[in-house]
Amino acid sequence: MFRPDPLSRTVRILLVAVAAAVCLAQLHLPDYAAKVIEQVGQVSASGGQGLQALFKDDAVRPQQTIVTGPDGYARFQVSDGSTFEVFPNSKVVFREHLGNFEDILNLTIGRVKVFIQHLNGLPNYNKVSSPTAVISVRGTIFDVTVEDDEGTTLVSVDEGLVGVQNTTAPGNAVFVNPGES
């Protein structure tokens, strides 16, 4: 007659419990991806096989580069409800630094527009960087344009306040108010 080994049964039960705990823990981890909520024209993201076309409802993971063609435009939404738009002929890295999720975008060339949500009235600190500037979000709606290969950066604020720090020259951040560039 076959009698199961009590140790084997205990190990199996523990393995099932650990697997269940890992699955439940995954449910509570924040999703740091950006979801495509609108897309027109040529929009791609870096993947294992080079650039892959993006379409509505696709996700872009941290450290992926988003590239738009001359007719490309996409709007993305992150887990806190904030959104950003990427305009034609742009190249931007989404959450370039894995350890710092305040760094939402690194714009290499082109234009993005960022809409930051303030949850429960609390500040939602995010940063957008370019080759020559770091834009610290103090407000909600702003544009960032990198105009050329030298990294010439233009920041325009529609709503709220942003701090702009020049990364190529020492000095304090300049605060840009609504209607200013």
C-alpha positions, 0 to 999 in steps of 0.5 A: 500500500502506498503512503505519501511522505508527510515531508513531500506533502508539506513541501508541496503545500508550502510551494503552492502557498508561496506561488499564491503569495507571489501572484497576490503581491503582483496585483498590488505592485504599481504599473509603471507602464504607459498605455497608448490611448490615442495614436495616429500615423507612424508611432513605434517603441523600442523592443527586443527586435528593434522598433515595433509599431504601437497601436491604441491600447498597447503598453510602453514599459520603462526604458523604452524609446518612443519614436514618431514619424513625420505623421506620427502622434500618440497620447499615453496614460500612466497609472496615476492618470497623468497623460503625455502627448508625443508629436511628429518627428520626436524621440523620447525615452519613457522612465529612463531611470528605473530607480527614479519614477519621478523621471517620466520622460527624456526628450531627445528631439521633437515635442511633448505635452505633459498633463500631470494629475494631482491626486487628492490635491497632493503634489505629483512631482515628475521631471522631464529632461532634455539634452540641456535641461531638467524640467521639474513639474510644479504645475499641471500642463506644459510643453517641452520642445527640443529643437535641434541636435544641440539640444536647444530646449523650449518650455511653455507652461499652459497651467501651473508652474514648472522649474527649469534647470540648465544642465550645461551651465551652473545656476538656479532653476528658473520658474516658468508661469502659465503663459510664459516660455 
